[in-house]
Amino acid sequence: MNEFSSHKIMAMNMENIQYSLQNNEFRICVVGIGRIGLPTALSFANAGLNTIGVDINENLVQMINSGQYPLKDEPEFDKIFDKVISEKKFLATTDISVALPKSDIVILSLPTPMDKNYVPDYSSILSVASNINKFLSSGSLVIVESTVEPGFIENDFIPVIEGKNKNLKLTIDFTVAACPETANPGEIMSDFKKLPRLVGGIDERTTNIASSLYKHVFGVEMMSMPDCKTANAAKLTGNVFRDINIAFINELAMLFEKLGIDTMKVLEACDKKYNFQTHYPGAGVGGPCLPVNSYQFLNSARRLDDGVLRIIEAAREINEHMPYHTIELLVDALNEKGKSVKDSTIAVLGVSYKPNVRDIQLAPAEEIIKKLDQLKANIKIYDPYFINAEIFSHKTEENLFNAISNSDGVLLVTAHNEFKEIDPTLFKSKMKTPIVIDCRGILDMRSAKKAGLVFRGIGRGW
Ligand SMILES: NC(=O)c1ccc[n+]([C@@H]2O[C@H](COP(=O)([O-])OP(=O)(O)OC[C@H]3O[C@@H](n4cnc5c(N)ncnc54)[C@H](O)[C@@H]3O)[C@@H](O)[C@H]2O)c1
């Protein structure tokens, strides 16, 4: 056990903690400085606290330490980055054994994906837990920001920190809180400024310490939760609510296509009622959060032998079908023109899982492209966030015109701002066969028709 740290936060009363926060005496270590961890680390450093970021990605660490801001699609943090790097309030390292002993508060923002069998993969968080066992400074606070299942912290994470021989004791050598992150990629700064923070510690004192820390840095409303598992349950419930509601609209959207009803008009009307929350249909639900979070709840139920969570399971089934439904719409439109997918040139517009971010984790575009490959289409891809890149085994185009020129079909998969500005007549003038499948309600159907497009849209019956 290392004893280098001078501020044993666990042993301090709340008054001294406030004093130390005001005087920037705590040292922060953020492990995992990716999409969520880097903005978090920058916020702590910007509040005046000396902050070190740990990451296994050597390129990322090198980039940060040489003053290059890596998250180009997260506005406002670039200026904070320049400031805290020049003030030497923030630096990065790949060496956790150096960073942990010098820190009073350790924040984990590590990936929590799932494996190919949809089982949550907590390997990186558990491997860091065993490093915490070896290198943590005595009396430190460990905060888990990663999204994990309710009970994971209590049943799996803490025992690894304690070690096989229980060389570290919870509440004596270290304490743990969950502060699950709820910010949205691309909007992290605005979310950090306004969203309440959920904090649940392993005891009330830990909850209070973690709350005072986050209140000091972010100045937002704090939601104290009774324990870690309730905090994690709240985080998952919020996201899974969205997954389920999107599935509900996707299912209706497929019905409305057959009934000749435009889902967008239905949603516009429903939105007028104060207790309706609008969710939009689309080509599928991707990203590092929503699909994984649903499987985390399904995994919790399975582990308890509680069988299935039927609504979540059905929602996943529907949302995972949407990339194939996109292909069904394409096949239908091509048939109208006497063509098949084989040997047709199809332009996929947008590969990010959501608009205006550079992120392809679990993106529906991947399944769509795989299916087009199987059907032997010639595929062109354009995404303003991935220019001349290699994505899903295809080289992406340099611009929109290259992608759509001479193509037989366009799939509007992601609602990036650039795509919202396209005049439908452009498709008609550039494409060989003017088939457009709008997966995100981007095009106005009347204008599309007027422009002479063979138009299909998810949920867009006419
Ligand atoms: N991205 C989001 O939209 C979002 C929103 C809210 C919460 N979350 C949750 O936050 C957590 C982090 O997600 P993210 O999107 O920032 O992931 P990310 O992949 O962008 O970043 C994770 C970082 O951790 C690093 N890393 C992996 N293993 C490591 C190890 N053993 N030691 C040190 N560093 C390691 C990676 O190199 C990467 O830089 C996840 O649990 C996620 O579910 C994500």
The ligand as a MOL file (V3000), in Angstrom:
LIG
                    3D

  0  0  0     0  0            999 V3000
M  V30 BEGIN CTAB
M  V30 COUNTS 44 48 0 0 0
M  V30 BEGIN ATOM
M  V30 1 N -20.1070 7.9260 -25.0030 0
M  V30 2 C -21.2830 8.0960 -24.4250 0
M  V30 3 O -22.2460 8.4710 -25.0490 0
M  V30 4 C -21.4740 7.8500 -22.9670 0
M  V30 5 C -22.4270 8.6110 -22.2620 0
M  V30 6 C -22.6120 8.3360 -20.9250 0
M  V30 7 C -21.8960 7.3100 -20.3250 0
M  V30 8 N -21.0080 6.5770 -21.0470 0 CHG=1
M  V30 9 C -20.2920 5.5080 -20.3790 0
M  V30 10 O -19.0120 6.0280 -20.0320 0
M  V30 11 C -18.0550 4.9800 -20.0880 0
M  V30 12 C -16.9250 5.4090 -21.0070 0
M  V30 13 O -17.4540 5.5500 -22.3070 0
M  V30 14 P -16.7220 6.3930 -23.4360 0
M  V30 15 O -17.7390 6.6270 -24.4870 0
M  V30 16 O -16.0040 7.5440 -22.8560 0 CHG=-1
M  V30 17 O -15.6780 5.3180 -23.9560 0
M  V30 18 P -14.3900 5.6070 -24.8680 0
M  V30 19 O -14.1140 4.3280 -25.5360 0
M  V30 20 O -14.5740 6.8460 -25.6780 0
M  V30 21 O -13.2420 5.8990 -23.8080 0
M  V30 22 C -12.7400 4.9290 -22.9450 0
M  V30 23 C -11.2490 5.1200 -22.8380 0
M  V30 24 O -10.7450 4.1580 -21.9030 0
M  V30 25 C -9.5070 3.6870 -22.3880 0
M  V30 26 N -9.2080 2.4060 -21.7660 0
M  V30 27 C -9.7040 1.1740 -22.0750 0
M  V30 28 N -9.2010 0.2410 -21.2410 0
M  V30 29 C -8.3810 0.8950 -20.4030 0
M  V30 30 C -7.5730 0.4790 -19.3080 0
M  V30 31 N -7.5370 -0.7930 -18.9310 0
M  V30 32 N -6.8540 1.4160 -18.6670 0
M  V30 33 C -6.8990 2.7260 -19.0540 0
M  V30 34 N -7.6330 3.1700 -20.0610 0
M  V30 35 C -8.3750 2.2760 -20.7360 0
M  V30 36 C -9.6690 3.6320 -23.8750 0
M  V30 37 O -8.4180 3.6340 -24.5390 0
M  V30 38 C -10.5020 4.8910 -24.1490 0
M  V30 39 O -9.6900 6.0150 -24.4390 0
M  V30 40 C -18.8010 3.7240 -20.5620 0
M  V30 41 O -19.2160 2.9740 -19.4590 0
M  V30 42 C -20.0120 4.3020 -21.2460 0
M  V30 43 O -21.0940 3.4170 -21.2230 0
M  V30 44 C -20.7620 6.8490 -22.3460 0
M  V30 END ATOM
M  V30 BEGIN BOND
M  V30 1 1 1 2
M  V30 2 2 2 3
M  V30 3 1 2 4
M  V30 4 1 4 5
M  V30 5 2 4 44
M  V30 6 2 5 6
M  V30 7 1 6 7
M  V30 8 2 7 8
M  V30 9 1 8 9
M  V30 10 1 8 44
M  V30 11 1 9 10
M  V30 12 1 9 42
M  V30 13 1 10 11
M  V30 14 1 11 12
M  V30 15 1 11 40
M  V30 16 1 12 13
M  V30 17 1 13 14
M  V30 18 2 14 15
M  V30 19 1 14 16
M  V30 20 1 14 17
M  V30 21 1 17 18
M  V30 22 2 18 19
M  V30 23 1 18 20
M  V30 24 1 18 21
M  V30 25 1 21 22
M  V30 26 1 22 23
M  V30 27 1 23 24
M  V30 28 1 23 38
M  V30 29 1 24 25
M  V30 30 1 25 26
M  V30 31 1 25 36
M  V30 32 1 26 27
M  V30 33 1 26 35
M  V30 34 2 27 28
M  V30 35 1 28 29
M  V30 36 1 29 30
M  V30 37 2 29 35
M  V30 38 1 30 31
M  V30 39 2 30 32
M  V30 40 1 32 33
M  V30 41 2 33 34
M  V30 42 1 34 35
M  V30 43 1 36 37
M  V30 44 1 36 38
M  V30 45 1 38 39
M  V30 46 1 40 41
M  V30 47 1 40 42
M  V30 48 1 42 43
M  V30 END BOND
M  V30 END CTAB
M  END
